[in-house]
Amino acid sequence: MNIKEELKTGALALAQAAFNKKGSDITILDMESISLLADYFVIISATNAKQAQAIASEIEDKGIELGLSVKHTEGFHAGDWILVDFGDIICHVFCGTEREHYGLENLWRDAETVEFEGV
C-alpha cells in the first residue's frame, strides 16, 4: 500500500471512530492537491459539547492505535470546534451552528470528497 492509500485508510478509520460515537454528517475532503495544510480533512458534527469531546477523544485514541501522533489539539475544553491535527490528517469536530458558520466545505469546495458510509 502506498502512502496516499495509507492516509486515505487512516482518514476513513478516524471517520469511523467518530461515527461510532454518534458523530453525524461526516465528510472527508481530499486536500492533497489544493492545500499544504494536510492531505485529508475529516469534518464531523456533534449535537453538544460533551459529545464533541467524546468524539475528539475517540479520534485521538484511534489515531494512536493506527500509529499516528497528535501534533496539535485545539478547542477541546470549549467543545464548539475541536481540531485534532495528526499532520497529514486534520479532524474538525463541530458543535451546533459552528460548522455552518465556518463553512469549511464551502471554503475548500475544490477538494474532492471521499466517500464514507459508517457501519
N, C-alpha and C positions, 0 to 999 in steps of 0.2 A: 504494500500500500504506500503511495507517495504522500508527501507532506500535506498537500491540498486535500486529499481524501481523508487523511487522519484528522485534520482540522474540521472538516465537514462532519465527520463521525462524532467528534467531540462536541461540536455545536448542537447536533441532534440529541446527544446524550444529556447535555445540560438542559435543553428544552424539555426533554422527557422528565428530568428531575423536577423542573418547575411544574409540569403537568401533574406529576404525582402529588404535589402539594396544592392542587386545585388552581394553579395558575391558569389564566384564560387568555384568549386572543393572542396566542403565541405566534410570533413572526420571526423568521430568521432571514437576515439580509446578508448577501454575499458582497462584502465591501472591498474585496481584494483589488479590483480594477479601478475603483473610484476614490479610495482613501488610504492614507498611510497609517491611520489610527489602528486598524485591526483588519483581519481577514473576514471576520463574521461579527455581526451584532445579533444578539438574541434579545427580543423585546417581549416583555410579559406584563400582563395586567393582573392586579390583585384587588380584592374588594375592600381591604382595610390595611392599616399599617402593620398589625400583628401578622396577617397573612403574608404581606410583602416581606417581612423579616424572616418568616419561616421559609419562604421560597428562596430568599437570598442565602440563608444558611444551608439549605438543601443543595443549592447550586454549588456553593463553596465545597461542601463535603464530596459531591460528585466529581468536581474538578480535581480535588486532591486524590480521589480514588483513581481517576484517569491519568494521574501523573502530572497534572497541570499545577502551576504555582500561582497563587493570587498575588498579582503585582500591586493592586490597589483596590480598596473598598471605600465607598463614599455614600453617605446618606442613610446608613443603617438605623441610627437612633431616631431620626425623624420619620423614616419609613414611607415618605411620599414618592421619592425616586431613589432607589438603591442601585448603585452601579457596582458591579463586580467585574474587575478587569483581570483577565488571565493573559493579557498581552495580545495574542492573536485572536482571541475571542473576548468580546465585551458583552456582558449581560446587563440589561436595564430592566428593573422591576418597578413598575409604576402603580401608584395607588390613586383611586379617584380620577379626577379630571386632569391630572398631571400629564398623562400620556398625550391627550389631545392638545394640551397647552404647548408642550414642547415639540410635538409633531415630527418625531424622528423619521417616521416612514415617509412623510412628505419632504422633509429636508433632504433625505437620501433616496428620493424616488427613482434615481437612475440605477440603484442597486437591484440586482436580481434577487428574487425571493426564493428561498429554498423550501421545498415542500415539507411540511411537518404535520403529521397526524398523530397525536398522542394515543398511546394504548394503555 
